[in-house]
Amino acid sequence: MLNRCKLIKEIEAVSDKLFVDFSHERNIAREVWQRISKDPAFKYKVKSVQSPWIIPDWKGKLDDVFTVAQHLEKYVVLSVDGSQIYPDRHAGTACHLINVGYVELRYGLSGKKVYFNSEPHVFADLDYDRELFDSPVELVNCKRQDFEFVAGHELSKSCKTDACPLVFLFDGSIIFWHLESKATEVKQYFLARYLKMLQAFYEDRILMAGYISLTKSKELVNLIRVALCDFVVDNCQEYKVVDSVVDAHIALFYLEPFERTTIFKNNSKISEYYPEHLRPHFFYLHVGNEIVRIEIPAWIANDVQKVDVVSNVIADQAIKGMGYPVAIAEAHEQAVVKGPDREFFYHLINKIGLEHNRTIKISQKSRKKLGMGI
């Protein structure tokens, strides 16, 4: 049980670290951003820099702004999310669950307006290579994302229509950062599966985007870092004055609600594995109460009309969802595995075990959680 009186004192003791004033750093970032945005040569200077940071490419002017339509009358938006019950050694079984939630929302069309569904996938064991994965949790997470992409494409293909725009929204990044540090075998296996699904979206011409709320990305900040180092980053410390700044702060300098930035190309190491037409691009969009990062593959990024459709659908979804896309939020609700669901999962395993004259031995720790004795 949490002692709330003591907690108040603990939080007060660290309040100076929790609520730090970073206005000075942001003012420096604003000044440098405005300077490099007005420098036509900056784009060419920064390309020649050997930087330890990810430096993006971009189209047009660095501070170009594009207005996004706030209301759409007719479109279809889809989303898929995944949740899981990880293997629990205290539960006496390696059995684990991946639950995928589906959402289809139709606006301005006749017939059925919404479709909600979820599909559980149960695995009886988890045989994983400890040299490739630090824990079974990592493997389950990689498998869950695979299931999400497959389910998203299947749903999108079944709903495809020429009557109005259709957009699939993925909750999170389409840059597979989590694979960068993985062993070569893991990276090759899962990257091949993920890219196969991105290719399927491309071949079926289904518009899709990754939506990232509360983004902590620093690719625009890296441009400021290079400028602060005067394009010589070796042994440079000047960039540290903007360490607290993230891209969302930069975009907020010049974006008004329902405006977006120009499109940037991600140049991370993992993106080099993508075919050119699938290379991740991104832009920042002001959805009224926050700056969000939207990631799209190159085949969409290179078509202004497609970018406009994606942007407009996302803006309308954010308005309808009071700051967060309805489709993504509902997909999460369909996917999430709550406490009672977890208890039912293990109850069912034990019940079926008894029917097969098998019992599962759970740890004393788990037994104790079921009831405390005095």
Order of alpha helices (4+ residues) and beta strands (2+ residues): alpha-alpha-alpha-alpha-beta-beta-beta-beta-beta-alpha-beta-alpha-beta-alpha-alpha-beta-beta-beta-beta-alpha-alpha-alpha-alpha-alpha
